[in-house]
Amino acid sequence: LHATFGNVRPEVRVSVSRTLAMAHVPGLFHANHQRHPDVACRVSYHPGNSILTALGTNETDIGVLCPPAKLPDSVKVTHRFKDRFELIAPAALAAPKRADRLKFWLLQQSWLMIDAGTNTGQSLRRWMKRNGLAVTPTMELDSFDLIINLVASGYGVALVPRRALALYRRKESLATLSLPVQFEREVVVLTRKHRKLPPHVARFVENILF
């Protein structure tokens, strides 16, 4: 009502999961900013479960997260994006190239992993266990950007989104290692199902580039 009748600048409230990296963010905002610069954005970072709750209580307009196995009936998916992961290590480490030796080597390393309480963390751990890489991490964090920086500083090895590496500038300090199979998660954009979106929010959703 304020935006329509009160000369108030329209605003889109976007909640982004903490397990998304900075490199994921431009695809959310770039096109809408170019086409509708008059629309303001209020961006917040939350755990995935908190985003689902905020959507249900109308505290946010759009949620971006790695979804749980079952989504609430009150939300709908507007975009889906497959997010492939890479195995990274400090460039100074001499990792073996043969697959059998690499797996044994990896089990001896310090691991940095995304928080086990997140949807991504749970999916990643199940995948690692199926592929013989069940490890106890040395550090658990809620940011892939921080994990990449710590790996580059020599703290251990990690599986991180390939897209997250795009914005990291000191690529010479990292080594990318090849695995026979790769982990891939799904990232989704969610809105409320049973409420008509205000026009400026609907346009924002249409302009997302995932």
N, C-alpha and C positions, 0 to 999 in steps of 0.2 A: 504493500500500500504506500509506504514512504517513497519507494522508487518510482511508482506509477503516478502518484498524485502530489507528492511533496517536494519535487525538485531535488531529491536526494540521489546521489550517485549510486547506480545499481551495483550490487556486490555479489560475488560468488564465493561461497565458503567451501574450500577444498581441504579434505583431510587425507594426508598421504602417510602410508605405513612407514615406520622407521626402518624397515628392511629394504626400502627402495633407496638407490644411490642418487647422488646429485645429477648424474648423467641421465637418469630417467625423467627428470623434471621438465626440461625444455619442451618435450613433446606434448606436455599437458597445457602449456600456457602460450607458446610462441604464436600460433596461428590466430588465436583469439585476441591476443594483444595487438597484433598487426591490423586485424579487421575491426576490432571494437575497443579502441584504447580508452573509451569513456567508462568501461566496466572495471571496477576495482576487484581485487582478489584478496581474500583472507585465507592464508595457508597455514595449516598446523600439522605437526607430526605426532602420530599416536600409534600404539599397538593396534593390530588388526581388529581385535575384539572390541576395543574402544571405539573404533570407527563404525563398526556395525551398530553399536549401541547409539552412537551420535546420529546416524542416519535414521534409526527408528524413532528417536525423540525430536527430530527436526532441528538438531543443533548443527548440522552440516548439510550441504547440498549434494556433494560429490565425494565418494570415497575411492581411494586407489590403493589396492593391497593384493597380497597373495591370499587367495580365498581359502577358507576351511573346506573340509570334505562336503559339508552341506551348508548352503546359504539360507538365511531366513527367508520366509515367503514374502516378507515386506519389501525386499529389494530386488532390483533387476540389473543384469549385466548389460552395459552399453558397448564395451570394448573388451577384447581379449588379446593378450600379447604373450607369446612364448619367449621366455627369458633364459637363454642358455648360459651355463657357467663354465668358467675356466679354472684350472688348477694352477696356482702361482706359488713361486718360491723366491727367496732372495737370490739375486743373480750370482752372488758369491758361492752359493752352494753348488757342488758338483753332483747333480742327480744322474743316476744311470738311465740309459735310453731304452734298454730292453724292458718289456712290459713286466716280466716276472720279477726281475731285480728291482724295478721301480716300485712295485707294490710293497715288497719287503722293506725297501728304503723308506717309503712313506710311513710305514708303521713305526719306524724308529724316530720320526721327526716330532717336533712340537707343532701342535695344530692350533690355529686361531679359527673360531667358528662363530657363526651368528647364534644369538641366544636360543636355547633349546625350547623356550616358552613360546616362540613365534611359529606361525604356520610354515614359514620357509625353513626354520631350524628343524622342525619335526620331520618335514618331507626330506630334507637333506640327510638327516641322520638315518632314516629308513633306507634311503638309496645307498648310502655308504655301507650300511650293514649288509645289504644284499650283494654288494660288490666287493666284499672282503676288506673294507676299510673302516671297520668299527674301531674308533679311537676315543680316548678321553682327552678333550681339548685342554691345552694349557691356559687359554684365555677364551672367555665368551663375551661377545660384544653385541650391541644392537645397531651397529652402523658398518656397512660394507666399505664405505670410504675410509673409515678409521682402520679397518682390517687391512686394506690395501697398503696404507701408509706404514702400518706396523710390520707387515711382511717385507716391504722394501727396506725397512730399518733392521731386518735380520731376526725378527722375533719368532719366525716359524713359517709354516706353509698354510694355504687356505684355498677353499673353493669359493669363488666370487663371481657375480654376474659379469659376462663379457662386456656388456654395455658400460658397466661401472669403470672399466679400465680406460674407456675412451677419453675421459677428462684428466686422467693421471699423467702429469707431465714428465716425471722422472722414470720413464719406461725402461731406461737402461739399467735401473736398479732392480728390475724384476725379471724372472725367467718364467715362461709359460711352458708347462709340462703336458705331454699328451697322454690321455687315458684311452683305453679301448672303447669305452662308452662314456657319454657325457650326461651330467645332471641338467635337467631343464625344469623350471617352474613356470607356473602360469600367473600372470598379473592381470587383474581385472579392474575396470572402472564401474562403480556402482552408483545408482540413484534410487530414490524411493519409488516403489512400484505403484502405489495407490493414490498418488497426488500428482496433479498436473504441474509440470515445472514452469516457473516464470520464464517468459521469452528469453531474457538475457542468460539464464542458466541453461536452457535448452540449446541456445546458440553456442555456448561454451562447450557443451558436451559434443555437439556436431563438429567442432573445430579441433578436438583432441586428435593427435597424430599417431596414436599407438597403432 
